[in-house]
Amino acid sequence: MKFGGLVAVSNVSFQVADGEIHALIGPNGAGKTTVLNMISGLYRPGKGSIIFNGQSIVGRSPHVIARLGIARTFQNIRIFEGLSILESIMVAQQVRTSVNLISTLLKTPGARQEERDIVKKATRALEFVGLSHRKEMDAINLPCGQKRLMEIARALATEPKLLLLDEPSAGLNEKETLDLVELIGQLSKQGMTVILIEHNMRLVMNISDRISVLDHGDKIAEGTPTEIQDNPKVIAAYLGTEKYHA
């Protein structure tokens, strides 16, 4: 992936197994978010391939990729102003709706039933992240930690097979981070596949099955958490000798 003369990602290849938590780590500017943007369809790579469930998704629109079963969160929390928390989750299910606009406007029995189903699924997603008791609250008024949880619930409402999490612990306190670790662990137990970008190394090492390390757009290492912690290239490029020993 190039931006003008800047090569953001140049030599990155990895596979993620079903039900695996796969972390992408590396210093700022390593190309991690660019990789997620390519997988989710926000960017189209200049070269290379992206295969999901046996089919190429390069060049597909983000909403088509979401329909195929890939959902994501963002570094910067995206909020629909003027919507309640429940409504914010309901919006995400548009990729799974089947009733057309005319049926919705006429409030046909099918449209009313689908809306009831959407409310149930949105409520279930909020229950999973522990926010169902606040579902009528304006989403914009949630504290940062709970906005992160709401964003995960919104992604889950699309019924994904693969969940892309971009720095989900950013801005969280220690208690909220521990709750996040538990939440991601629950997703894994339910068979959800996760690709995670994260700078919190304790979180990464505790929950990841495999880790890919990027530096200046290249993958410099891949392995289990133990293998990554002991890799000299990773220590030099990212973890740092002093930080590693600490």
C-alpha positions in Angstrom: 0.0 0.0 0.0 1.4 3.3 -1.1 0.4 6.9 -0.3 2.1 9.0 -3.0 5.8 8.1 -2.6 5.4 6.7 0.8 5.2 2.9 1.1 3.0 2.2 4.1 2.9 -1.6 3.8 5.3 -3.5 1.6 6.0 -7.0 2.8 3.3 -8.3 5.1 1.8 -11.8 4.9 0.1 -13.8 7.6 -2.7 -16.3 8.1 -5.3 -16.3 10.9 -7.0 -19.6 11.8 -10.7 -19.8 12.8 -11.2 -18.9 16.4 -7.7 -17.5 16.8 -6.7 -14.2 18.5 -4.0 -12.8 16.2 -2.3 -9.6 17.4 -0.5 -7.1 15.2 2.1 -5.1 17.1 4.8 -2.6 16.2 5.9 1.0 16.7 3.7 3.9 15.5 3.8 4.2 11.8 4.6 0.5 11.3 1.5 0.0 9.0 -0.8 -1.8 11.4 -3.9 0.2 10.9 -3.3 0.4 7.2 -3.5 -3.4 7.2 -6.9 -3.4 8.9 -8.0 -0.7 6.5 -7.2 -2.9 3.6 -8.9 -6.0 5.1 -12.0 -4.0 5.8 -12.2 -2.4 2.4 -11.4 1.2 3.3 -8.1 1.0 1.3 -7.4 -1.0 -1.8 -3.9 -2.4 -1.9 -1.8 -1.7 -4.9 -0.5 -5.2 -5.0 -1.1 -8.5 -3.2 -4.2 -10.5 -2.2 -6.5 -10.7 0.8 -8.4 -14.0 1.1 -11.3 -14.4 3.5 -13.1 -17.8 3.7 -11.5 -18.9 0.4 -12.5 -15.8 -1.7 -10.7 -12.7 -2.6 -12.0 -9.5 -1.0 -9.6 -7.0 -2.6 -11.6 -4.1 -4.1 -14.8 -5.0 -2.4 -16.7 -2.1 -0.7 -16.7 -1.9 3.1 -20.4 -2.7 3.4 -20.0 -5.8 1.1 -17.1 -7.0 3.3 -19.2 -6.4 6.4 -21.9 -8.5 4.9 -19.4 -11.3 4.2 -18.6 -11.3 8.0 -15.8 -8.9 8.8 -16.5 -6.1 11.4 -14.1 -3.6 13.0 -13.6 -0.9 15.5 -11.5 2.2 15.1 -8.7 3.9 17.1 -10.9 7.0 17.3 -14.3 6.1 18.6 -17.1 6.8 16.1 -20.4 8.0 17.6 -23.7 8.7 15.9 -24.8 12.0 17.6 -28.4 12.2 18.5 -28.9 8.4 18.8 -29.4 6.4 21.9 -27.0 3.5 22.7 -29.6 1.0 21.5 -30.2 2.9 18.3 -26.5 3.1 17.6 -26.3 -0.7 17.8 -29.5 -1.2 15.7 -27.9 0.9 12.9 -25.1 -1.6 12.5 -27.6 -4.4 11.5 -28.4 -2.7 8.3 -26.0 -5.2 6.5 -28.3 -8.0 7.7 -31.7 -6.6 6.9 -33.9 -8.0 4.1 -37.0 -5.7 4.1 -36.9 -3.0 1.5 -37.6 0.7 1.9 -41.2 0.7 0.8 -42.1 -2.1 3.2 -40.4 -0.2 6.0 -42.3 3.0 5.1 -45.6 1.1 4.9 -44.8 -0.7 8.2 -45.8 -4.1 6.7 -46.0 -7.1 9.1 -42.6 -8.3 7.7 -41.0 -4.9 8.4 -42.4 -4.7 11.9 -41.2 -8.2 12.7 -37.7 -7.4 11.4 -37.5 -4.3 13.5 -38.4 -6.4 16.6 -35.7 -8.8 15.7 -33.2 -6.0 15.3 -34.1 -4.6 18.8 -33.6 -8.1 20.3 -30.2 -8.6 18.6 -29.0 -5.1 19.6 -30.1 -5.7 23.2 -28.3 -9.0 23.2 -25.1 -7.3 22.0 -25.3 -4.7 24.7 -26.0 -7.4 27.3 -22.8 -9.1 26.2 -20.7 -6.0 26.8 -22.6 -5.1 30.0 -24.4 -2.0 28.7 -28.0 -3.1 28.4 -29.0 -1.2 31.5 -28.0 2.1 29.7 -29.5 1.4 26.3 -31.8 4.4 26.4 -29.0 6.8 27.2 -27.6 9.2 24.5 -24.5 7.4 23.1 -22.5 10.7 23.1 -22.8 10.9 26.9 -21.1 7.6 27.7 -17.6 7.8 29.3 -14.7 6.7 27.2 -14.4 3.2 28.5 -18.0 2.4 27.9 -17.9 4.0 24.4 -15.2 1.4 23.6 -17.6 -1.3 24.8 -20.4 0.1 22.8 -18.3 0.2 19.7 -17.5 -3.5 20.1 -21.2 -4.2 20.6 -21.9 -2.3 17.4 -19.4 -4.5 15.5 -20.8 -7.7 17.0 -24.3 -6.6 15.9 -23.3 -7.2 12.3 -22.8 -10.9 13.2 -19.2 -11.1 12.1 -17.0 -14.2 11.7 -13.9 -12.0 12.0 -13.6 -9.0 14.3 -10.9 -6.4 13.8 -10.0 -4.4 16.9 -7.9 -1.3 16.5 -6.3 -0.3 19.9 -9.4 -1.2 21.9 -7.7 -0.4 25.3 -6.8 3.1 24.3 -8.0 5.5 27.0 -9.1 2.7 29.4 -8.1 2.5 33.0 -6.7 -0.7 34.6 -10.1 -2.0 35.6 -11.6 -1.4 32.2 -8.6 -3.0 30.5 -9.0 -6.1 32.7 -12.7 -6.2 31.7 -11.7 -5.9 28.1 -9.4 -8.8 28.3 -12.2 -10.9 29.8 -14.6 -9.8 27.1 -12.2 -10.7 24.3 -11.5 -14.0 26.0 -15.3 -14.7 26.0 -15.5 -14.0 22.3 -12.6 -16.4 21.6 -14.4 -19.1 23.6 -17.5 -18.6 21.5 -15.4 -19.2 18.3 -14.9 -15.6 17.2 -11.8 -14.9 15.2 -10.0 -11.7 16.2 -7.2 -9.6 14.7 -6.0 -7.1 17.3 -3.9 -4.0 17.1 -2.7 -3.1 20.6 0.2 -1.2 22.3 -0.6 -2.7 25.8 1.9 -5.5 25.8 0.5 -7.1 28.9 -2.9 -7.4 27.2 -1.3 -8.7 24.0 0.8 -11.3 25.7 -2.1 -12.5 27.9 -4.7 -13.1 25.2 -3.0 -13.7 21.9 -2.6 -17.1 20.2 -0.1 -15.7 17.7 1.5 -12.3 17.1 2.8 -10.6 13.9 5.3 -7.8 14.4 5.5 -4.9 11.8 8.2 -2.3 11.4 8.3 0.3 8.7 5.6 -1.6 6.7 7.4 -5.0 6.8 6.7 -8.0 8.9 9.8 -8.7 10.9 8.6 -11.6 13.1 5.7 -13.9 13.8 5.1 -16.5 16.5 3.6 -17.2 19.9 3.8 -14.6 22.7 6.8 -16.5 24.2 8.6 -16.6 20.9 7.9 -12.9 20.2 9.2 -11.8 23.7 12.5 -13.6 23.0 13.0 -12.5 19.4 16.0 -10.2 19.1 14.6 -8.3 16.1 11.4 -7.5 18.1 13.3 -6.4 21.2 15.5 -4.1 19.1 12.7 -2.6 17.0 9.8 -2.4 19.4 10.0 -3.8 22.9 13.4 -2.2 23.6 16.1 -3.8 25.7 15.4 -1.9 28.9 11.6 -2.2 28.6 12.0 -5.9 27.9 14.1 -6.6 31.0 11.7 -4.6 33.1 
